Amino acid sequence: MPGRRFHLLCIASLLGVMLGARVAPAATPEAYDPWPGLVQDIFNNRPMNDGADVIGIEMLYRAEDAAIVPVTLRIKLPPGDTRRVRTITLLIDENPAPMAAKFELGPDANVTEISTRVRVNNYTDVHAVAELSDGTLYVSKTYVKASGGCSAPAGKNAEEAQNRLGQMRYRQFAREEARASRVREAQIMIGHPNNSGLQMDQVTQLYIPAFFVNQLKLTQDDSPVLAMEGGISISEDPNLRFTYVSNGAKRFRAEAKDTDGHVFRNEWDVDKPGT
């Protein structure tokens, strides 16, 4: 009898193990993080420092329109730091082409704030990487809930987009400290469809080829203020708002190029705020 009881207990234990194995929840695979690969591919695995005190990035946590998501980059170097920010690279990790833009800051322009609008294709981390004049890299990040921005249809039809192609507008904003410190705030807007290559023609059902502004250079007279290397993640009708310090120049100049080889140029009088 004891032997039979032991045998039954062994069978019961074995059944329990088998049933437990059957009902145990499957292990959840770890979510893929593209960031380490981006560090390797874009920055050659250079060390990344915490950028909390160097570069700030601001975006809505949940975007209202995934094709036009505002983003603001702010330089936060403390006053005693003699280094300057040389470039800022904006990366949208889960986008098909993660590098949205690389901004090169004029050495004497003292740019401290840059705002633009981007497409966001999936829920994603967004990183801003600042390279300083001593070659060190600092990174900050935020998280955005948005999807479908890279494939969203264009806001303007093809004819309207063609009519606006290359048209530039310049705005200058009055700032209280501008007269004493020569700080200016300005905005450049460029008429361009900035097709991502992932949008579909609603009539032909064919994909529209990628066609976007990939270079933008801004100068006060001939002194560099800000340059942008853009990608498919920059929204339709690229829009750049930024601060800089005036060197006394009377003319502000912009030159843009797109992936089809078009070159667009314009210049404006900067004497009067709001022009």
Long-range contacts (C-beta under 8 A, 24 or more apart in sequence): 33-93, 34-93, 34-94, 34-98, 35-93, 35-125, 35-127, 38-91, 38-93, 38-98, 38-99, 38-127, 42-89, 42-91, 42-98, 42-99, 43-129, 43-137, 46-137, 47-136, 47-137, 48-129, 48-137, 48-138, 48-139, 49-136, 49-137, 49-138, 49-139, 50-138, 50-139, 51-128, 51-129, 51-130, 51-138, 51-139, 51-140, 52-140, 53-77, 53-78, 54-85, 54-130, 54-132, 54-138, 54-140, 55-85, 55-88, 55-128, 55-129, 55-130, 55-138, 55-139, 55-140, 56-128, 56-140, 57-90, 57-126, 57-127, 57-128, 57-140, 57-141, 57-142, 58-142, 59-126, 59-142, 59-144, 60-144, 61-142, 61-143, 61-144, 61-145, 62-144, 62-145, 62-146, 63-120, 63-144, 63-145, 63-146, 63-149, 65-149, 66-119, 66-120, 66-121, 66-146, 66-147, 66-148, 66-149, 66-152, 67-119, 67-148, 67-149, 67-150, 67-152, 67-155, 67-235, 67-236, 68-117, 68-119, 68-149, 68-235, 68-236, 69-117, 69-118, 69-119, 69-120, 69-144, 69-146, 69-149, 69-235, 70-115, 70-116, 70-117, 71-115, 71-116, 71-117, 71-118, 71-126, 72-113, 72-114, 72-115, 73-103, 73-113, 73-114, 73-115, 73-128, 74-112, 74-113, 75-111, 75-112, 75-113, 75-130, 83-132, 83-133, 83-134, 84-132, 84-133, 85-111, 85-130, 85-131, 85-132, 85-133, 86-131, 86-132, 86-133, 87-130, 87-131, 88-114, 88-128, 88-129, 88-130, 88-131, 89-128, 89-129, 89-131, 90-118, 90-126, 90-127, 90-128, 91-126, 91-127, 91-128, 91-129, 92-118, 92-119, 92-120, 92-121, 92-124, 92-126, 92-144, 92-233, 93-124, 93-125, 93-126, 93-127, 94-121, 94-122, 94-123, 94-124, 94-125, 95-119, 95-120, 95-121, 95-122, 95-124, 95-150, 95-232, 95-233, 96-121, 96-150, 96-196, 96-198, 96-232, 97-231, 97-232, 97-233, 98-233, 99-231, 99-233, 100-230, 100-231, 100-233, 100-234, 101-228, 101-229, 101-230, 101-231, 101-233, 101-234, 102-228, 102-229, 103-226, 103-227, 103-228, 104-224, 104-226, 104-227, 104-228, 104-229, 105-226, 106-219, 106-223, 106-224, 106-225, 106-226, 106-227, 106-244, 107-224, 108-223, 108-245, 108-247, 109-220, 109-223, 109-224, 109-225, 109-226, 109-244, 109-245, 110-244, 110-245, 111-225, 111-226, 111-242, 111-243, 111-244, 112-243, 113-185, 113-242, 113-243, 114-226, 114-240, 114-241, 114-242, 115-240, 115-241, 115-242, 116-234, 116-235, 116-238, 116-239, 116-240, 116-241, 117-234, 117-235, 117-238, 117-239, 118-149, 118-233, 118-234, 118-235, 119-149, 119-150, 119-152, 119-196, 119-232, 119-233, 119-234, 119-235, 120-144, 120-146, 120-147, 120-149, 120-150, 120-233, 121-146, 121-147, 121-148, 121-149, 121-150, 121-151, 121-198, 122-146, 122-147, 123-147, 150-196, 150-198, 150-199, 150-232, 150-233, 151-196, 151-198, 151-199, 151-200, 152-199, 153-199, 153-200, 153-202, 154-193, 154-195, 154-199, 154-208, 154-236, 155-236, 156-193, 156-236, 158-193, 161-191, 161-192, 161-193, 164-191, 164-192, 164-237, 165-191, 165-192, 165-193, 165-262, 166-190, 166-191, 166-192, 166-256, 166-262, 166-264, 167-191, 168-254, 168-256, 168-264, 168-266, 170-252, 170-254, 170-266, 170-268, 170-275, 171-274, 171-275, 172-252, 172-270, 172-272, 172-273, 172-274, 172-275, 173-273, 173-274, 174-273, 174-274, 178-273, 181-245, 182-245, 182-246, 182-247, 182-248, 183-243, 183-244, 183-245, 183-246, 184-243, 184-244, 184-245, 184-246, 184-270, 185-241, 185-242, 185-243, 186-241, 186-242, 186-243, 186-244, 186-252, 186-270, 187-239, 187-240, 187-241, 187-242, 188-216, 188-218, 188-239, 188-240, 188-254, 189-237, 189-238, 189-239, 189-240, 190-216, 190-237, 190-238, 190-239, 190-256, 190-264, 191-237, 192-236, 192-237, 192-238, 192-256, 192-258, 193-236, 194-232, 194-234, 194-235, 194-236, 194-237, 194-238, 195-232, 196-232, 196-233, 197-232, 198-232, 210-259, 211-258, 211-259, 211-260, 212-258, 212-259, 213-238, 213-256, 213-257, 213-258, 214-257, 214-258, 214-259, 215-255, 215-256, 215-257, 216-240, 216-254, 216-255, 216-256, 216-257, 217-254, 217-255, 217-256, 218-252, 218-253, 218-254, 219-252, 219-253, 220-244, 220-246, 220-247, 220-249, 220-251, 220-252, 220-253, 220-270, 221-247, 221-249, 221-250, 221-251, 221-253, 222-253, 223-247, 223-249, 225-252, 246-270
